[in-house]
Amino acid sequence: MQQPQQPQGLQALRDIVLVGGGHTHVGVLKRFAMKPEPGVRLTLICRDTHTPYSGMLPGYVAGHYTYDDVHIDLRRLAEYAGARFFSDEVIGIDHAARTVLCRSRPPVPYDWMSINIGSTPRVEAVSGAGEHAVPVKPIHQFNDRWQTLLRRIEAHAGRTRVAVVGGGAGGVELLLAMQYRLGRELAARGRDPAELSFALFTRGEQILPTHNARVRAQFRDTLARRGVEVHTATEVVGVETGRLQAADGTWHPADEIVWVTNAGGAAWLRDTRLALDDDGFIEVDDTLRSPSDPRIFAAGDIATQVNHPREKAGVFAVRQGRPLADNLRAAVIGRPLRPYHPQARWLALISTGDRHAVASRGGLCLAGDWVWRWKDGIDRRFMARFNDLPPMDENGRSAPRASRVVLDEEERSQAISAIAMRCGGCGAKVGASVLSRALSTLEPVVREEVRVGLHAPDDAAVVRVPPGKDMVHTIDFFRAFIDDPYVFGKVAANHALGDIFAMGAEAQTATAVATVPQGLEAKVEDTVYQMMRGAVEVLNEAGCALVGGHTGEGSELALGFAVNGLIDAGGDSALTKGGLRPGQALILTKPIGTGTLFAAHARLGARGRWIDAALASMCQSSRQAASCLREHGATACTDLTGFGLLGHLVEMTRPSGVDAELDLAALPLLEGAEETVAAGILSSLQPANVRLRRAIRDQADWVEHPRYPLLFDPQTAGGLLASVPAERAEACLEALRGLGYARASVIGRVLEPGEALEPIRLTG
């Protein structure tokens, strides 16, 4: 198992970028996890953190499995494999620059790339299908569509007619699973399952055309027994609300239409120079490499092996994991690629929705409940390979091996320099040419008060203080806790700005200080660019001009900012910690739990979606929240950071001369935080924060409460904690939620000072 960062002394020399989290790429990640290639950095770019396993989706639809049973946690698997996980959608390739173009982040450079994004429904080929049908593919988006369809059918009054378009194994299996699940859901609600009727449409002369006659007969009998109308030789050419049209002009009623046919390659592939087949899939040779760009590989449904065309089936995507991993490794280290020949026949286990299945291979046909149990065992063992990962163990890592990556002469010189004894002092600065290239395309916001800044760099920035304004200064700096420099830059900038907003000030200028691991110039340049691009986007949104900074070498990526703000001159213009007043309500604008969640993430103890939600919260600016709190009469405010909720509240009660009450039940928590705390996973700063427990009255009565540890959880880019008049609290919450702070909550109240030494009382 590889560390998330390259071991000290061994930098990233080559980047393999995996586009998409399909079945083949999860196999590649696991192969590299078990046998890392020194000097090779993997990056997985995928829109979704949890990818479904197609073999278990019908069972999930039928209700036999939970969401987590059938989904592979890509963020967690990437962490295990030492790969970077970038949550985004790829929309193109710049072949000349060798970069992957993404929808909402800067381009990602690659040395070698692999594409495993599955297929895309071509609903646009049929009039009205895009508006009125529910496509099954792309498979990674299926769950959202299924949940919407499930709610719609359950709420539909009277009879519901469901049509499935596509007569292959996927369409038949999905129809039977839906029928089983929906019938049981209606029965559980006291409704008659007979309210549902199902119809299957296929343009072929028979269903399951790639399977033998006995298998087809099994499913014809099953469909007939369950009352499903089967329309063979019926091509659907039009879809409208409540009906679909066949090629012969007849219309068929259908309240819900599920599309399981006409899939092809993603539209953006047409704008690349990759060779595609007639359906838009990427053509690859026997080594799974594109003949039109030798640095790009493809596998799974999105690929067509020119010499070995096969049906689009999950079994082939799974089997391609090993040869793809081996050939990517060979490409990086300069060894010959090895051909892969897929099997001509394969075993298909097709379920009928009701814990019954049919086995099909060549002329073989076996059916029974035992076949479903066989399939269930195979599927669960497959999922366990990617979800049952051993915990991170520092002692279990072997010493890094020498890199086998092939470098040119200039790169070899840079690599040797990077691992040699490094200079200190100014000799540890990042080279000027690397830095200037990395920052050349950034466009910091322009403020008229900035007389000398990045637009005309000098030894120091010169900034004018407008008349009638006071200056507010703050500084924050911390090392990276995630492997995505772009998102880290966003979080770091938000974290630094939080103090300015909490004071009720306007952010004016920022000076950056960054530490970047040494390595090849191209890799260092991209890291600086990605990180500062994320930071500048946040600073610009806040109207804060980046005016300068310093970047040096270090063992870990780190970033911080000295931020200046402006506030109206005068004695009471700033919101300070000492403004709490008895009787006021305490409002928290964001949920807490970042400390425990990222401690768990580093130990493979957090689900990817928990980390997604935490990062989304950390990337949300507190600028609008601060304005909203002031508008509703806030008299005291602070931003939650390293001292945790209790530490920051104590900082407020002391200068205010008041006590406070916290309602543990009212605390907004990030998803998963309570689970990771219950598992005993805490931030390394937690023990220092726990020393403040003496500020809690009757704290012994609360130590067993499941939320008690979260009082001490250190926050990164946390929300604002403020006091507002009690009578205005509800209006303030409504306004905050309208601004996008969906988890803003009243978490307690300010009390008159009591006789007890402890200022904090807990309830809940």
PyMOL commands that set and color helices and strands:
alter all, ss='L'
color gray80, all
select helices_A, chain A and resi 23-34+54-62+67-70+74-81+123-125+129-132+139-155+169-188+193-195+213-225+267-271+300-302+314-319+321-333+369-387+394-396+409-419+425-428+432-439+485-502+521-541+577-579+594-602+608-618+623-631+644-656+664-666+673-678+686-695+699-701+708-712+726-738
alter helices_A, ss='H'
color red, helices_A
select strands_A, chain A and resi 14-19+40-46+50-52+71-73+84-87+90-94+99-102+108-109+112-115+120-121+134-135+160-165+196-201+229-231+236-240+243-246+251-253+256-259+263-264+282-284+296-298+303-305+348-351+357-361+364-368+450-452+462-463+469-479+506-516+545-553+558-568+585-588+636-639+659-663+720-724+745-751+760-763
alter strands_A, ss='S'
color yellow, strands_A
deselect
rebuild
show_as cartoon
